[in-house]
Amino acid sequence: MKKLSIIAFVILCSLNSKAQITVSSSNLVGINNPNPLDALDVIGNPVFGTATERLSLGSGSLGFNKRVAGGTIYNTGAFAYQFQHIGSSTAAGDYLALQVYQPGGSLVTQSALSINGLGQVGIGTTNPSTALQVNGTVTATNLTGNIQPNNIIGIANGGTGQNNGSITGSGALAFTAGGTNQNITITPSGGGYTLFNSNVLLGNGYISTYGSQIMMLGTANSQPIIRIMTNGFVGVGYMVSNPSYQLDLGTASNSQIRAYVISPSDSTLKTNIQNLASSMSKLLSLQGKSYKLKSNAKTSNLSTTTQNTTSLSDTSKINPINNFNDTINTNRIHYGFLAQDVQRIYPDLVYIDKQGVMGIDYTGFIAIIAQSIREQNMTITTLQTTNTNLQTSNTSLQTQVTSLQSTVTNLQATITALQAAVTALQKKVNAL
């Protein structure tokens, strides 16, 4: 050993006599570094650990079970991980990423986790643009926290943007507004949804809850257009406040449907099937009517239905609709039957609600009209057969008459000849 201004212990390489390990006078150890500045100052790629689990250091890299220089996987029975620092003069471009490798050495992902110079964290991306940006599916059992004004939760898909993903799962996703009358706005591409108290704003319309109802409104203060009850009944139109059918359009004059309607009519769904009889006579006993609707037409909020009810005495339960002004339907002439008339002949085609308003199942008339046409056709066929027989009989009679007329003509000729002979004979007798 030799004393110098900096006392060092030098181990010479046997081949090239180059210093490999240096110990300074301050007991600082250098490996491939003649001027160590720390307790252990290494220039190169050191490796630590056992044969099955080793830690490898390199320039800007830290490998677990992976050799930074060359990429060798020490234990091929396990995955490997490496922290990689990518330097940049910009804070957003400079980041530290966690990479994952398969036991065979192939890369699984180079962006399992990253953090850039702005402190922004990315999962599945090395280019986060928010405090936390996830490219992939997020599963959480209890995700809580506050969203401050102007902060954004970005969900990226494919690493191309922060608004191109989705939130899925079997649990609930809950957002809580920061105070009274605060909105929660969800804005997907091409539209937006705003949650305000018990309302959801969809474009210019609203979905609102009221008691046991879910209502759809044209505007915030307008009458509900559609009501959905807890029993699944749906009312359409602002006059149907308590629907009593799966789809209830009410009994107001402006209740209209434009649709293709198909009614289940399979024979396997029916019992006590009987052929219709005497349909024509019953149908002819009905008198068709023309009428106009009253502008204050009394209708009801249907809640239950009673079939074949004949009593209408409790008319006090029929409540008029206020401010009803359907000029299109009240000014035009309508055609149909009176339910009271139909009830006397076809009671099963008349329905009466608990408030006494009667309705007609006009669809039921299809089979009746068809059977009436069938009966009429049978009558016409019988008349045609009778007419044909009469025509045949008439032709035979005409033939007989013609024959008789010929016989009469011959007899007349014979009589005329006899009369001439008698006249000649008479002359002869007179001459004697």
C-alpha positions as a Markdown table, in Angstrom:
| # | Residue | x | y | z |
|---|---|---|---|---|
| 1 | Met | 0.0 | 0.0 | 0.0 |
| 2 | Lys | 1.1 | 3.5 | -0.6 |
| 3 | Lys | 0.1 | 6.7 | 1.1 |
| 4 | Leu | -1.4 | 9.4 | -1.1 |
| 5 | Ser | -3.4 | 12.6 | -0.4 |
| 6 | Ile | -6.4 | 10.3 | -0.6 |
| 7 | Ile | -5.5 | 7.0 | 1.0 |
| 8 | Ala | -7.0 | 4.1 | -1.1 |
| 9 | Phe | -6.9 | 0.4 | -1.1 |
| 10 | Val | -6.6 | -0.8 | -4.6 |
| 11 | Ile | -7.1 | -4.3 | -5.8 |
| 12 | Leu | -5.4 | -4.7 | -9.2 |
| 13 | Cys | -6.9 | -6.9 | -11.9 |
| 14 | Ser | -4.6 | -9.8 | -12.7 |
| 15 | Leu | -4.9 | -9.2 | -16.4 |
| 16 | Asn | -4.8 | -5.5 | -17.1 |
| 17 | Ser | -3.8 | -4.1 | -13.7 |
| 18 | Lys | -6.8 | -1.9 | -13.8 |
| 19 | Ala | -8.3 | -0.8 | -10.4 |
| 20 | Gln | -11.7 | -2.5 | -9.8 |
| 21 | Ile | -12.4 | -1.8 | -6.1 |
| 22 | Thr | -11.4 | 1.4 | -4.4 |
| 23 | Val | -11.7 | 2.3 | -0.7 |
| 24 | Ser | -11.2 | 5.9 | 0.1 |
| 25 | Ser | -9.7 | 7.5 | 3.2 |
| 26 | Ser | -13.3 | 8.2 | 4.3 |
| 27 | Asn | -14.1 | 4.5 | 4.0 |
| 28 | Leu | -16.2 | 5.0 | 0.8 |
| 29 | Val | -16.1 | 2.0 | -1.5 |
| 30 | Gly | -16.1 | 2.4 | -5.2 |
| 31 | Ile | -16.5 | -0.4 | -7.8 |
| 32 | Asn | -15.2 | 0.6 | -11.2 |
| 33 | Asn | -15.2 | 4.1 | -9.7 |
| 34 | Pro | -11.9 | 5.5 | -8.4 |
| 35 | Asn | -13.6 | 8.4 | -6.7 |
| 36 | Pro | -16.5 | 7.1 | -4.7 |
| 37 | Leu | -18.8 | 9.7 | -3.2 |
| 38 | Asp | -21.1 | 7.4 | -1.3 |
| 39 | Ala | -20.6 | 4.4 | 1.0 |
| 40 | Leu | -20.9 | 2.2 | -2.0 |
| 41 | Asp | -20.5 | 3.9 | -5.4 |
| 42 | Val | -20.7 | 1.6 | -8.4 |
| 43 | Ile | -20.3 | 2.3 | -12.1 |
| 44 | Gly | -21.8 | -0.6 | -14.0 |
| 45 | Asn | -24.8 | -3.0 | -13.6 |
| 46 | Pro | -24.7 | -4.6 | -10.1 |
| 47 | Val | -26.8 | -7.7 | -9.2 |
| 48 | Phe | -27.9 | -8.7 | -5.8 |
| 49 | Gly | -29.7 | -11.7 | -4.3 |
| 50 | Thr | -29.8 | -15.4 | -4.4 |
| 51 | Ala | -29.8 | -17.8 | -7.4 |
| 52 | Thr | -33.6 | -17.8 | -7.6 |
| 53 | Glu | -34.5 | -14.2 | -6.8 |
| 54 | Arg | -32.1 | -11.5 | -7.9 |
| 55 | Leu | -32.2 | -7.7 | -8.1 |
| 56 | Ser | -30.5 | -6.1 | -11.1 |
| 57 | Leu | -29.5 | -2.4 | -11.4 |
| 58 | Gly | -28.8 | -0.5 | -14.6 |
| 59 | Ser | -28.9 | 2.9 | -16.0 |
| 60 | Gly | -32.4 | 4.2 | -15.1 |
| 61 | Ser | -33.6 | 0.6 | -14.6 |
| 62 | Leu | -34.3 | -1.7 | -11.6 |
| 63 | Gly | -35.1 | -5.3 | -12.4 |
| 64 | Phe | -36.7 | -8.0 | -10.2 |
| 65 | Asn | -35.8 | -11.5 | -11.4 |
| 66 | Lys | -34.6 | -9.9 | -14.6 |
| 67 | Arg | -31.1 | -8.9 | -15.7 |
| 68 | Val | -31.2 | -5.3 | -16.9 |
| 69 | Ala | -28.3 | -5.7 | -19.2 |
| 70 | Gly | -29.4 | -8.4 | -21.7 |
| 71 | Gly | -32.8 | -9.2 | -20.3 |
| 72 | Thr | -32.0 | -12.6 | -18.9 |
| 73 | Ile | -34.8 | -14.0 | -16.6 |
| 74 | Tyr | -33.0 | -15.5 | -13.6 |
| 75 | Asn | -35.8 | -17.8 | -12.4 |
| 76 | Thr | -37.8 | -19.0 | -15.4 |
| 77 | Gly | -40.5 | -20.4 | -13.1 |
| 78 | Ala | -41.7 | -16.9 | -12.2 |
| 79 | Phe | -42.6 | -13.6 | -13.8 |
| 80 | Ala | -40.2 | -10.7 | -13.8 |
| 81 | Tyr | -40.7 | -7.0 | -13.2 |
| 82 | Gln | -38.6 | -3.9 | -14.1 |
| 83 | Phe | -38.9 | -0.2 | -13.2 |
| 84 | Gln | -37.8 | 1.9 | -16.2 |
| 85 | His | -37.1 | 5.6 | -16.0 |
| 86 | Ile | -37.6 | 7.5 | -19.3 |
| 87 | Gly | -36.0 | 10.9 | -19.1 |
| 88 | Ser | -37.3 | 14.1 | -20.7 |
| 89 | Ser | -37.0 | 17.8 | -20.4 |
| 90 | Thr | -40.8 | 18.1 | -20.0 |
| 91 | Ala | -42.6 | 17.1 | -16.8 |
| 92 | Ala | -45.3 | 15.2 | -18.8 |
| 93 | Gly | -42.8 | 13.4 | -20.9 |
| 94 | Asp | -40.6 | 12.3 | -18.1 |
| 95 | Tyr | -42.0 | 9.2 | -16.3 |
| 96 | Leu | -41.2 | 6.1 | -14.3 |
| 97 | Ala | -42.9 | 2.9 | -15.5 |
| 98 | Leu | -43.4 | -0.6 | -14.1 |
| 99 | Gln | -42.9 | -3.2 | -16.7 |
| 100 | Val | -44.0 | -6.9 | -16.5 |
| 101 | Tyr | -42.3 | -9.8 | -18.2 |
| 102 | Gln | -43.4 | -13.5 | -18.7 |
| 103 | Pro | -41.1 | -16.3 | -17.3 |
| 104 | Gly | -39.8 | -16.8 | -20.9 |
| 105 | Gly | -38.8 | -13.1 | -21.1 |
| 106 | Ser | -41.5 | -11.7 | -23.4 |
| 107 | Leu | -43.1 | -8.4 | -22.5 |
| 108 | Val | -46.6 | -8.5 | -20.9 |
| 109 | Thr | -46.9 | -4.8 | -20.5 |
| 110 | Gln | -44.6 | -1.8 | -20.4 |
| 111 | Ser | -47.2 | 0.4 | -18.6 |
| 112 | Ala | -48.6 | -1.6 | -15.7 |
| 113 | Leu | -48.1 | 1.5 | -13.6 |
| 114 | Ser | -46.5 | 4.9 | -14.4 |
| 115 | Ile | -46.0 | 8.3 | -12.8 |
| 116 | Asn | -44.8 | 11.3 | -14.7 |
| 117 | Gly | -43.0 | 14.6 | -13.6 |
| 118 | Leu | -46.4 | 16.2 | -12.9 |
| 119 | Gly | -47.3 | 13.5 | -10.3 |
| 120 | Gln | -50.0 | 12.1 | -12.6 |
| 121 | Val | -50.4 | 8.3 | -12.3 |
| 122 | Gly | -51.3 | 6.0 | -15.2 |
| 123 | Ile | -52.5 | 2.4 | -15.0 |
| 124 | Gly | -52.2 | 0.8 | -18.4 |
| 125 | Thr | -50.7 | 3.9 | -19.9 |
| 126 | Thr | -47.5 | 5.9 | -19.8 |
| 127 | Asn | -49.1 | 9.1 | -20.8 |
| 128 | Pro | -51.7 | 10.0 | -18.1 |
| 129 | Ser | -53.4 | 13.4 | -18.5 |
| 130 | Thr | -55.2 | 13.5 | -15.2 |
| 131 | Ala | -54.3 | 12.8 | -11.5 |
| 132 | Leu | -55.3 | 9.1 | -12.1 |
| 133 | Gln | -55.9 | 7.7 | -15.6 |
| 134 | Val | -56.8 | 4.0 | -16.1 |
| 135 | Asn | -56.8 | 2.3 | -19.5 |
| 136 | Gly | -58.7 | -0.9 | -18.8 |
| 137 | Thr | -61.3 | -2.3 | -16.4 |
| 138 | Val | -61.4 | -1.0 | -12.9 |
| 139 | Thr | -62.9 | -3.2 | -10.1 |
| 140 | Ala | -63.4 | -1.7 | -6.6 |
| 141 | Thr | -65.4 | -2.8 | -3.6 |
| 142 | Asn | -65.6 | 0.6 | -2.0 |
| 143 | Leu | -64.5 | 3.6 | -4.0 |
| 144 | Thr | -65.1 | 6.9 | -2.1 |
| 145 | Gly | -63.8 | 10.4 | -2.1 |
| 146 | Asn | -64.7 | 14.0 | -3.2 |
| 147 | Ile | -64.6 | 15.4 | -6.7 |
| 148 | Gln | -63.6 | 19.0 | -6.5 |
| 149 | Pro | -64.8 | 21.6 | -9.0 |
| 150 | Asn | -63.1 | 21.4 | -12.4 |
| 151 | Asn | -61.5 | 18.0 | -11.6 |
| 152 | Ile | -62.1 | 15.2 | -14.1 |
| 153 | Ile | -62.3 | 11.5 | -13.8 |
| 154 | Gly | -61.1 | 10.2 | -17.1 |
| 155 | Ile | -61.7 | 6.6 | -18.3 |
| 156 | Ala | -59.5 | 5.9 | -21.3 |
| 157 | Asn | -59.9 | 3.1 | -23.8 |
| 158 | Gly | -56.9 | 2.2 | -26.0 |
| 159 | Gly | -54.9 | 5.1 | -24.7 |
| 160 | Thr | -56.4 | 7.6 | -27.2 |
| 161 | Gly | -58.5 | 9.7 | -24.9 |
| 162 | Gln | -60.0 | 10.2 | -21.5 |
| 163 | Asn | -63.6 | 9.8 | -22.4 |
| 164 | Asn | -63.8 | 6.7 | -24.5 |
| 165 | Gly | -64.4 | 4.0 | -22.0 |
| 166 | Ser | -67.0 | 2.6 | -19.7 |
| 167 | Ile | -67.8 | 1.8 | -16.1 |
| 168 | Thr | -69.1 | -1.7 | -15.6 |
| 169 | Gly | -69.6 | -4.1 | -12.7 |
| 170 | Ser | -72.1 | -6.0 | -10.6 |
| 171 | Gly | -72.2 | -3.4 | -7.8 |
| 172 | Ala | -73.5 | 0.1 | -7.6 |
| 173 | Leu | -71.9 | 3.3 | -8.8 |
| 174 | Ala | -72.8 | 6.2 | -6.5 |
| 175 | Phe | -72.2 | 9.9 | -7.0 |
| 176 | Thr | -73.1 | 12.4 | -4.3 |
| 177 | Ala | -73.6 | 16.0 | -5.1 |
| 178 | Gly | -71.7 | 18.5 | -2.9 |
| 179 | Gly | -74.7 | 20.4 | -1.6 |
| 180 | Thr | -78.4 | 21.2 | -1.9 |
| 181 | Asn | -79.7 | 21.5 | -5.5 |
| 182 | Gln | -76.3 | 20.5 | -6.9 |
| 183 | Asn | -76.2 | 18.6 | -10.2 |
| 184 | Ile | -74.3 | 15.5 | -11.2 |
| 185 | Thr | -73.7 | 15.6 | -15.0 |
| 186 | Ile | -72.6 | 12.6 | -17.1 |
| 187 | Thr | -71.7 | 13.6 | -20.6 |
| 188 | Pro | -71.0 | 10.8 | -23.1 |
| 189 | Ser | -70.2 | 11.5 | -26.8 |
| 190 | Gly | -73.2 | 13.0 | -28.6 |
| 191 | Gly | -75.4 | 13.7 | -25.6 |
| 192 | Gly | -75.6 | 14.3 | -21.9 |
| 193 | Tyr | -77.5 | 13.4 | -18.7 |
| 194 | Thr | -77.9 | 15.6 | -15.7 |
| 195 | Leu | -79.1 | 14.4 | -12.3 |
| 196 | Phe | -80.8 | 17.1 | -10.4 |
| 197 | Asn | -82.4 | 16.1 | -7.0 |
| 198 | Ser | -85.0 | 13.4 | -8.1 |
| 199 | Asn | -84.9 | 14.3 | -11.8 |
| 200 | Val | -82.7 | 13.2 | -14.7 |
| 201 | Leu | -82.4 | 15.7 | -17.5 |
| 202 | Leu | -82.2 | 14.0 | -20.9 |
| 203 | Gly | -81.8 | 16.7 | -23.6 |
| 204 | Asn | -84.9 | 18.9 | -23.2 |
| 205 | Gly | -86.9 | 16.2 | -21.3 |
| 206 | Tyr | -86.9 | 14.9 | -17.7 |
| 207 | Ile | -87.3 | 11.6 | -16.0 |
| 208 | Ser | -88.6 | 12.2 | -12.5 |
| 209 | Thr | -89.7 | 10.1 | -9.5 |
| 210 | Tyr | -92.8 | 11.0 | -7.5 |
| 211 | Gly | -94.1 | 8.7 | -4.8 |
| 212 | Ser | -94.4 | 5.2 | -6.4 |
| 213 | Gln | -94.2 | 6.6 | -9.9 |
| 214 | Ile | -91.5 | 7.1 | -12.5 |
| 215 | Met | -92.6 | 9.9 | -14.8 |
| 216 | Met | -91.3 | 11.3 | -18.1 |
| 217 | Leu | -91.9 | 15.0 | -18.7 |
| 218 | Gly | -91.4 | 17.2 | -21.7 |
| 219 | Thr | -90.1 | 20.0 | -19.5 |
| 220 | Ala | -89.4 | 20.4 | -15.8 |
| 221 | Asn | -92.8 | 21.9 | -15.0 |
| 222 | Ser | -95.0 | 20.2 | -17.6 |
| 223 | Gln | -97.6 | 17.4 | -17.1 |
| 224 | Pro | -96.1 | 13.9 | -17.2 |
| 225 | Ile | -96.2 | 12.2 | -20.6 |
| 226 | Ile | -95.5 | 8.7 | -19.4 |
| 227 | Arg | -96.0 | 7.2 | -16.0 |
| 228 | Ile | -94.6 | 3.9 | -14.8 |
| 229 | Met | -96.1 | 2.4 | -11.7 |
| 230 | Thr | -94.5 | 0.0 | -9.2 |
| 231 | Asn | -96.8 | -2.8 | -10.4 |
| 232 | Gly | -95.5 | -2.4 | -14.0 |
| 233 | Phe | -98.5 | -0.6 | -15.4 |
| 234 | Val | -97.7 | 2.2 | -17.8 |
| 235 | Gly | -99.9 | 5.3 | -18.5 |
| 236 | Val | -99.4 | 7.4 | -21.6 |
| 237 | Gly | -100.9 | 10.9 | -21.8 |
| 238 | Tyr | -101.1 | 13.6 | -19.2 |
| 239 | Met | -104.7 | 12.5 | -18.3 |
| 240 | Val | -103.7 | 9.0 | -17.1 |
| 241 | Ser | -102.5 | 9.6 | -13.6 |
| 242 | Asn | -103.3 | 6.1 | -12.3 |
| 243 | Pro | -103.0 | 3.5 | -15.0 |
| 244 | Ser | -104.8 | 0.2 | -14.4 |
| 245 | Tyr | -103.5 | -1.7 | -17.4 |
| 246 | Gln | -100.1 | -2.8 | -18.6 |
| 247 | Leu | -100.5 | 0.0 | -21.2 |
| 248 | Asp | -103.2 | 2.5 | -20.4 |
| 249 | Leu | -104.0 | 5.4 | -22.8 |
| 250 | Gly | -107.1 | 6.5 | -20.8 |
| 251 | Thr | -110.5 | 7.1 | -22.2 |
| 252 | Ala | -110.1 | 10.7 | -23.3 |
| 253 | Ser | -111.0 | 11.6 | -26.9 |
| 254 | Asn | -107.4 | 12.3 | -27.9 |
| 255 | Ser | -106.1 | 8.8 | -27.0 |
| 256 | Gln | -104.8 | 7.6 | -30.3 |
| 257 | Ile | -102.5 | 4.7 | -31.3 |
| 258 | Arg | -100.6 | 4.1 | -34.5 |
| 259 | Ala | -99.1 | 0.7 | -34.5 |
| 260 | Tyr | -99.3 | -2.9 | -35.7 |
| 261 | Val | -101.3 | -4.8 | -33.1 |
| 262 | Ile | -101.1 | -8.6 | -33.0 |
| 263 | Ser | -103.3 | -10.4 | -30.5 |
| 264 | Pro | -102.4 | -13.9 | -29.2 |
| 265 | Ser | -105.0 | -16.3 | -30.7 |
| 266 | Asp | -103.5 | -19.8 | -30.6 |
| 267 | Ser | -106.0 | -22.5 | -30.0 |
| 268 | Thr | -103.8 | -23.9 | -27.2 |
| 269 | Leu | -104.5 | -20.8 | -25.2 |
| 270 | Lys | -108.3 | -21.2 | -25.4 |
| 271 | Thr | -111.0 | -23.4 | -23.8 |
| 272 | Asn | -114.8 | -23.8 | -24.1 |
| 273 | Ile | -114.5 | -23.1 | -27.9 |
| 274 | Gln | -118.0 | -22.7 | -29.5 |
| 275 | Asn | -119.1 | -21.8 | -33.0 |
| 276 | Leu | -121.0 | -18.5 | -33.4 |
| 277 | Ala | -124.6 | -18.7 | -34.3 |
| 278 | Ser | -127.3 | -16.2 | -35.3 |
| 279 | Ser | -124.7 | -13.5 | -35.6 |
| 280 | Met | -126.5 | -11.6 | -38.4 |
| 281 | Ser | -129.7 | -11.2 | -36.5 |
| 282 | Lys | -127.9 | -9.9 | -33.4 |
| 283 | Leu | -125.7 | -7.6 | -35.4 |
| 284 | Leu | -128.7 | -6.2 | -37.3 |
| 285 | Ser | -130.3 | -5.3 | -34.0 |
| 286 | Leu | -127.4 | -2.8 | -33.3 |
| 287 | Gln | -127.9 | 0.7 | -34.6 |
| 288 | Gly | -124.7 | 2.5 | -35.8 |
| 289 | Lys | -124.4 | 6.1 | -34.6 |
| 290 | Ser | -122.6 | 9.3 | -35.6 |
| 291 | Tyr | -121.6 | 11.7 | -32.9 |
| 292 | Lys | -119.3 | 14.4 | -31.7 |
| 293 | Leu | -117.4 | 14.3 | -28.4 |
| 294 | Lys | -118.1 | 16.7 | -25.6 |
| 295 | Ser | -115.4 | 19.2 | -24.9 |
| 296 | Asn | -115.7 | 18.4 | -21.2 |
| 297 | Ala | -116.0 | 14.7 | -21.8 |
| 298 | Lys | -116.2 | 12.8 | -18.5 |
| 299 | Thr | -113.4 | 10.2 | -18.2 |
| 300 | Ser | -111.7 | 8.5 | -15.3 |
| 301 | Asn | -108.4 | 7.6 | -14.0 |
| 302 | Leu | -108.7 | 3.8 | -14.3 |
| 303 | Ser | -107.6 | 1.6 | -11.5 |
| 304 | Thr | -109.6 | -1.6 | -11.7 |
| 305 | Thr | -111.7 | -3.3 | -14.4 |
| 306 | Thr | -115.0 | -5.1 | -13.9 |
| 307 | Gln | -116.4 | -7.1 | -16.8 |
| 308 | Asn | -120.1 | -7.6 | -17.4 |
| 309 | Thr | -121.1 | -5.0 | -14.8 |
| 310 | Thr | -124.6 | -3.7 | -15.5 |
| 311 | Ser | -125.0 | -1.1 | -12.8 |
| 312 | Leu | -124.2 | 2.5 | -13.7 |
| 313 | Ser | -126.0 | 4.2 | -10.8 |
| 314 | Asp | -123.0 | 5.6 | -9.0 |
| 315 | Thr | -122.1 | 8.3 | -11.6 |
| 316 | Ser | -120.8 | 10.5 | -8.8 |
| 317 | Lys | -117.5 | 8.7 | -9.2 |
| 318 | Ile | -117.0 | 9.9 | -12.7 |
| 319 | Asn | -114.7 | 12.9 | -12.6 |
| 320 | Pro | -114.4 | 15.3 | -15.5 |
| 321 | Ile | -111.0 | 16.3 | -16.8 |
| 322 | Asn | -110.4 | 19.9 | -16.2 |
| 323 | Asn | -109.2 | 22.3 | -18.9 |
| 324 | Phe | -109.6 | 19.6 | -21.6 |
| 325 | Asn | -109.7 | 21.3 | -25.0 |
| 326 | Asp | -109.1 | 18.8 | -27.8 |
| 327 | Thr | -110.6 | 20.8 | -30.7 |
| 328 | Ile | -109.3 | 18.3 | -33.3 |
| 329 | Asn | -111.4 | 15.4 | -31.9 |
| 330 | Thr | -114.4 | 17.4 | -30.4 |
| 331 | Asn | -115.1 | 19.2 | -33.7 |
| 332 | Arg | -115.0 | 16.2 | -36.0 |
| 333 | Ile | -117.8 | 13.6 | -36.5 |
| 334 | His | -117.1 | 10.1 | -35.1 |
| 335 | Tyr | -118.8 | 6.8 | -35.9 |
| 336 | Gly | -119.5 | 3.8 | -33.7 |
| 337 | Phe | -121.9 | 2.2 | -31.2 |
| 338 | Leu | -123.1 | 3.2 | -27.9 |
| 339 | Ala | -121.7 | 1.0 | -25.2 |
| 340 | Gln | -125.1 | 0.7 | -23.5 |
| 341 | Asp | -126.6 | -0.6 | -26.7 |
| 342 | Val | -123.8 | -3.2 | -27.2 |
| 343 | Gln | -124.1 | -4.3 | -23.6 |
| 344 | Arg | -127.6 | -5.5 | -24.1 |
| 345 | Ile | -126.7 | -7.7 | -27.0 |
| 346 | Tyr | -123.0 | -8.5 | -26.5 |
| 347 | Pro | -122.3 | -7.9 | -22.8 |
| 348 | Asp | -118.9 | -9.6 | -23.0 |
| 349 | Leu | -117.7 | -6.9 | -25.4 |
| 350 | Val | -118.4 | -4.1 | -22.9 |
| 351 | Tyr | -116.0 | -3.2 | -20.0 |
| 352 | Ile | -116.9 | -0.9 | -17.1 |
| 353 | Asp | -114.4 | 0.6 | -14.8 |
| 354 | Lys | -115.1 | 1.2 | -11.1 |
| 355 | Gln | -116.2 | 4.8 | -11.8 |
| 356 | Gly | -118.8 | 3.6 | -14.3 |
| 357 | Val | -117.2 | 4.6 | -17.6 |
| 358 | Met | -118.1 | 2.0 | -20.3 |
| 359 | Gly | -115.8 | 0.9 | -23.1 |
| 360 | Ile | -116.3 | -1.4 | -26.1 |
| 361 | Asp | -113.9 | -4.1 | -27.3 |
| 362 | Tyr | -114.3 | -3.3 | -31.0 |
| 363 | Thr | -111.8 | -6.0 | -31.9 |
| 364 | Gly | -114.4 | -8.6 | -30.8 |
| 365 | Phe | -116.7 | -7.5 | -33.6 |
| 366 | Ile | -114.4 | -8.9 | -36.2 |
| 367 | Ala | -115.4 | -12.5 | -35.6 |
| 368 | Ile | -119.1 | -11.5 | -35.3 |
| 369 | Ile | -119.0 | -9.6 | -38.6 |
| 370 | Ala | -117.1 | -12.4 | -40.3 |
| 371 | Gln | -119.7 | -15.0 | -39.0 |
| 372 | Ser | -122.5 | -12.6 | -40.2 |
| 373 | Ile | -121.0 | -12.4 | -43.6 |
| 374 | Arg | -120.7 | -16.2 | -43.6 |
| 375 | Glu | -124.3 | -16.6 | -42.6 |
| 376 | Gln | -125.3 | -14.1 | -45.3 |
| 377 | Asn | -123.2 | -15.9 | -47.8 |
| 378 | Met | -124.9 | -19.2 | -47.0 |
| 379 | Thr | -128.3 | -17.5 | -47.4 |
| 380 | Ile | -127.3 | -16.0 | -50.7 |
| 381 | Thr | -126.0 | -19.5 | -51.8 |
| 382 | Thr | -129.3 | -21.0 | -50.9 |
| 383 | Leu | -131.3 | -18.3 | -52.7 |
| 384 | Gln | -129.1 | -18.8 | -55.8 |
| 385 | Thr | -129.7 | -22.5 | -55.7 |
| 386 | Thr | -133.4 | -22.0 | -55.4 |
| 387 | Asn | -133.3 | -19.4 | -58.2 |
| 388 | Thr | -131.5 | -21.8 | -60.4 |
| 389 | Asn | -134.0 | -24.5 | -59.7 |
| 390 | Leu | -136.8 | -22.1 | -60.5 |
| 391 | Gln | -135.2 | -21.1 | -63.7 |
| 392 | Thr | -134.9 | -24.7 | -64.7 |
| 393 | Ser | -138.5 | -25.3 | -63.8 |
| 394 | Asn | -139.5 | -22.2 | -65.8 |
| 395 | Thr | -137.6 | -23.4 | -68.8 |
| 396 | Ser | -139.3 | -26.8 | -68.7 |
| 397 | Leu | -142.7 | -25.1 | -68.3 |
| 398 | Gln | -141.9 | -22.8 | -71.3 |
| 399 | Thr | -141.1 | -25.9 | -73.3 |
| 400 | Gln | -144.4 | -27.5 | -72.3 |
| 401 | Val | -146.2 | -24.3 | -73.1 |
| 402 | Thr | -144.6 | -24.1 | -76.5 |
| 403 | Ser | -145.6 | -27.7 | -77.2 |
| 404 | Leu | -149.1 | -27.0 | -76.1 |
| 405 | Gln | -149.2 | -23.9 | -78.2 |
| 406 | Ser | -148.2 | -26.1 | -81.2 |
| 407 | Thr | -150.9 | -28.6 | -80.4 |
| 408 | Val | -153.5 | -25.9 | -80.1 |
| 409 | Thr | -152.4 | -24.5 | -83.4 |
| 410 | Asn | -152.8 | -27.9 | -85.0 |
| 411 | Leu | -156.1 | -28.4 | -83.4 |
| 412 | Gln | -157.2 | -25.0 | -84.6 |
| 413 | Ala | -156.2 | -25.9 | -88.1 |
| 414 | Thr | -158.1 | -29.2 | -87.8 |
| 415 | Ile | -161.2 | -27.3 | -86.5 |
| 416 | Thr | -160.9 | -24.8 | -89.4 |
| 417 | Ala | -160.8 | -27.7 | -91.9 |
| 418 | Leu | -163.7 | -29.4 | -90.3 |
| 419 | Gln | -165.7 | -26.2 | -90.3 |
| 420 | Ala | -165.0 | -25.8 | -94.0 |
| 421 | Ala | -166.1 | -29.4 | -94.6 |
| 422 | Val | -169.3 | -28.8 | -92.6 |
| 423 | Thr | -170.0 | -25.6 | -94.5 |
| 424 | Ala | -169.6 | -27.5 | -97.9 |
| 425 | Leu | -171.8 | -30.3 | -96.7 |
| 426 | Gln | -174.4 | -27.9 | -95.5 |
| 427 | Lys | -174.4 | -26.3 | -99.0 |
| 428 | Lys | -175.0 | -29.7 | -100.6 |
| 429 | Val | -177.8 | -30.4 | -98.2 |
| 430 | Asn | -179.4 | -27.1 | -98.9 |
| 431 | Ala | -179.2 | -27.8 | -102.6 |
| 432 | Leu | -181.2 | -31.0 | -102.3 |
